[in-house]
Amino acid sequence: MKRTIEQGMFVRESGPAGSTPVVWIHGLGESGLCFDGILDHPELRYRRHLVPDLPGYGRTPPSETSWSFTGVADHLIRWLAARGEPPVDLVGHSLGGVLALFVAEQAPERVRRVVDVEGNKSEGDCVYSGRALRWTPEDFTRGGFDVLREEIATAAGGDPATQGYLRSLAMADAGTFRAHAEELVRLSRTEALARRLAGLGSPVHYIAGAPGGACPRSLVLLEAAGLAPTRISPSGHWPFIDQRDRFGEVLRAILGP
């Protein structure tokens, strides 16, 4: 695993040089650490993997820039251009699925396909983002984020995926989390994200954890948009952790050569 700082982001890179890159985009409050267990899956070792920590998350510090989803997508596009990468396969989890949509809409020439894993499609998917809106932005940074993390820790039990999430949450910037939570809830309430995903010019796939992943309303919206989700079960919101081998097989079939 190679680790570098690029365009102000902490980036992990693995896999054979020269292969078509897979860019993994993590979710709200997460970091690239969540993907560590899947990158070396036997089915996926043939590809090169690029895993940035988004601004304000993981080992990438926050900046003075206001990181709207459009701004984050533009930053990722400029990062890929600076690297001189060919069109990439985007794998986005949760918020990362929404950001993958924005990247593909803003720079379709840079995207070969989009694999949306548990990306928000309706308000029912806004589990932690919805809870963050109980506080004003100011109150969230003054202590609300600490309360939210404590609530998640109490409910986590021994679940490996949520325990891993808590490790990333400890590094997340409260202001970035709260701003992204608000935008994510607003977009999810429109129920337009499934149609936008289906309208991309590049191939699109949606992977859902079942029964504990994407909410029923989101699955209905995806079906109505012509995107039949691939369900991985038994799984929750992190199917690449809950069912690593099955996820590796499914993603290999999607990615192809």
C-alpha positions in Angstrom: 0.0 0.0 0.0 1.4 3.4 -1.1 0.4 6.4 0.9 0.8 10.0 -0.4 -0.6 13.5 0.0 -2.1 14.7 -3.3 -4.1 17.9 -3.8 -4.2 18.2 -0.1 -5.8 14.7 0.3 -4.3 11.7 2.0 -4.4 9.0 -0.7 -3.9 5.2 -0.5 -2.9 3.3 -3.6 -2.5 -0.4 -4.3 -2.5 -2.9 -7.1 -0.6 -3.3 -10.3 0.7 -0.3 -12.1 -0.9 0.4 -15.5 -4.2 -1.3 -14.7 -7.4 0.7 -15.0 -7.9 2.5 -11.7 -10.8 2.0 -9.3 -11.4 5.1 -7.2 -13.1 4.4 -3.9 -15.1 7.3 -2.3 -16.1 6.9 1.3 -19.2 8.0 3.1 -20.2 10.7 5.7 -17.8 10.7 8.6 -15.9 7.8 7.1 -12.3 7.6 5.7 -10.6 5.3 3.2 -9.8 3.0 6.1 -13.2 1.4 5.7 -12.1 -0.1 2.3 -8.8 -1.7 3.6 -10.4 -5.1 4.0 -11.7 -5.4 0.5 -8.9 -3.9 -1.6 -6.7 -7.0 -1.3 -9.6 -9.4 -2.0 -8.4 -12.1 -4.5 -11.1 -11.1 -7.0 -9.9 -7.5 -7.0 -6.1 -7.7 -6.9 -5.9 -7.4 -10.7 -6.9 -3.7 -10.6 -5.2 -0.6 -9.2 -7.1 1.0 -6.4 -7.0 4.7 -5.4 -8.6 5.6 -2.1 -8.6 9.3 -1.0 -9.7 10.6 2.4 -12.0 13.4 1.4 -11.3 16.9 2.8 -12.2 17.1 6.4 -12.2 13.3 6.9 -9.6 10.7 7.9 -6.1 11.9 7.6 -7.0 14.8 5.2 -7.4 18.0 7.2 -10.3 20.4 6.8 -9.6 23.6 4.8 -11.0 27.1 4.7 -12.9 26.1 1.5 -16.7 25.4 1.9 -16.9 21.9 0.6 -20.3 21.5 -1.0 -20.9 18.3 -2.9 -20.2 20.1 -6.2 -17.0 21.4 -4.7 -15.8 18.0 -3.5 -16.6 16.5 -6.9 -14.7 19.3 -8.7 -11.7 18.7 -6.3 -11.7 14.9 -7.1 -11.9 15.7 -10.9 -9.0 18.1 -10.7 -7.0 15.5 -8.6 -7.6 12.8 -11.3 -6.6 15.2 -14.0 -3.4 16.1 -12.2 -2.6 12.4 -11.9 -3.2 12.0 -15.7 -5.5 9.1 -15.1 -7.6 7.5 -17.9 -11.3 7.1 -17.3 -11.8 5.5 -13.9 -14.3 3.2 -12.3 -15.9 5.0 -9.4 -17.1 2.9 -6.3 -18.9 5.2 -3.9 -20.3 4.1 -0.6 -23.2 6.0 1.1 -22.4 9.7 0.7 -19.6 8.5 -1.6 -22.3 7.1 -4.0 -23.9 10.5 -4.2 -20.4 12.1 -4.8 -19.7 9.6 -7.5 -22.9 10.7 -9.2 -21.7 14.4 -9.0 -18.3 13.5 -10.5 -19.9 11.6 -13.4 -22.3 14.4 -14.1 -19.6 17.1 -14.0 -16.9 15.2 -15.9 -18.3 12.2 -17.8 -15.2 12.0 -19.8 -13.3 11.0 -16.7 -15.6 8.1 -15.6 -15.9 4.7 -17.1 -18.6 3.4 -14.8 -20.2 4.1 -11.5 -20.8 1.5 -8.8 -23.1 3.0 -6.1 -22.9 1.0 -2.8 -25.7 2.0 -0.5 -25.8 5.6 -1.7 -28.7 7.7 -0.4 -31.8 7.8 -2.5 -34.5 8.9 -0.1 -34.8 10.4 3.4 -35.1 6.9 4.9 -31.4 6.4 4.2 -30.4 9.5 6.2 -29.7 7.6 9.5 -26.7 9.5 10.9 -27.0 12.6 8.7 -30.6 13.0 9.9 -29.6 12.8 13.5 -26.9 15.5 13.0 -29.6 18.0 12.1 -30.9 18.0 15.7 -28.2 20.6 16.3 -27.5 23.9 14.7 -24.1 24.0 13.0 -22.7 25.9 15.9 -24.1 23.6 18.6 -22.9 20.5 16.6 -19.3 21.7 16.6 -19.6 22.7 20.3 -20.6 19.2 21.5 -23.3 17.8 19.4 -20.9 15.7 17.4 -19.5 14.2 20.6 -23.1 13.2 21.6 -23.8 11.7 18.2 -20.6 9.6 18.4 -21.5 8.4 21.9 -24.9 7.4 20.6 -23.4 5.4 17.7 -20.9 3.7 20.0 -23.7 2.7 22.4 -25.7 1.1 19.6 -22.7 -0.5 17.9 -22.3 -3.4 20.2 -19.7 -5.7 18.6 -20.6 -4.9 15.0 -17.2 -4.7 13.1 -18.5 -2.3 10.5 -19.8 0.2 13.0 -16.7 -0.2 15.2 -14.6 0.7 12.2 -16.9 3.6 11.5 -16.3 4.9 15.0 -12.5 4.9 14.4 -13.0 7.1 11.3 -15.5 9.4 13.1 -12.9 10.1 15.7 -10.9 11.8 12.9 -13.7 13.6 11.1 -14.1 17.4 11.3 -17.4 18.4 12.9 -18.1 21.3 10.7 -17.6 19.3 7.5 -19.8 16.5 8.8 -22.6 18.8 9.7 -22.5 20.7 6.4 -22.5 17.5 4.4 -25.2 15.9 6.6 -27.5 18.9 5.8 -26.9 18.7 2.0 -27.3 15.0 2.0 -30.7 15.2 3.8 -31.8 17.9 1.5 -30.9 16.0 -1.7 -32.4 12.7 -0.3 -35.7 14.4 0.4 -36.1 15.3 -3.3 -36.1 11.6 -4.2 -34.4 12.6 -7.5 -31.0 10.9 -7.0 -32.1 7.5 -8.4 -33.3 9.2 -11.6 -30.2 11.2 -11.9 -28.0 8.1 -11.4 -30.0 6.2 -14.1 -29.6 9.1 -16.5 -25.8 9.0 -16.5 -24.2 8.2 -19.9 -21.8 5.7 -18.3 -22.8 2.2 -17.0 -24.3 2.3 -13.6 -24.7 -0.4 -10.9 -26.3 -0.2 -7.4 -25.3 -2.6 -4.6 -27.5 -2.8 -1.5 -27.0 -4.5 1.8 -30.0 -6.6 2.8 -32.0 -6.6 5.0 -30.2 -3.9 7.0 -29.1 -1.5 4.2 -30.9 0.8 1.8 -34.5 1.6 3.0 -37.5 0.1 1.1 -38.5 3.5 -0.4 -35.0 3.9 -1.9 -35.2 0.4 -3.4 -38.6 1.3 -5.0 -37.1 4.5 -6.5 -34.2 2.6 -7.9 -36.5 0.0 -9.5 -38.7 2.7 -10.9 -35.6 4.4 -12.5 -34.7 1.1 -14.2 -31.8 0.3 -11.8 -32.4 -3.1 -10.3 -30.2 -3.2 -7.2 -27.9 -6.1 -6.6 -28.7 -7.3 -3.0 -25.9 -8.8 -0.8 -27.2 -10.6 2.2 -27.2 -10.9 5.1 -25.7 -7.4 5.3 -26.2 -4.0 6.7 -25.0 -0.6 5.4 -21.4 -1.9 4.8 -21.8 -5.0 2.6 -18.1 -4.9 1.6 -17.3 -5.6 5.3 -20.3 -7.7 6.3 -20.0 -10.0 3.3 -16.5 -9.5 2.0 -16.2 -12.5 -0.3 -19.6 -12.1 -1.9 -19.0 -8.4 -2.4 -15.6 -9.1 -4.0 -17.3 -11.6 -6.4 -20.1 -9.2 -7.3 -17.7 -6.2 -7.9 -15.4 -8.3 -10.0 -18.3 -9.3 -12.3 -19.3 -5.6 -12.6 -15.8 -4.2 -13.2 -14.8 -6.8 -15.9 -11.3 -6.8 -17.4 
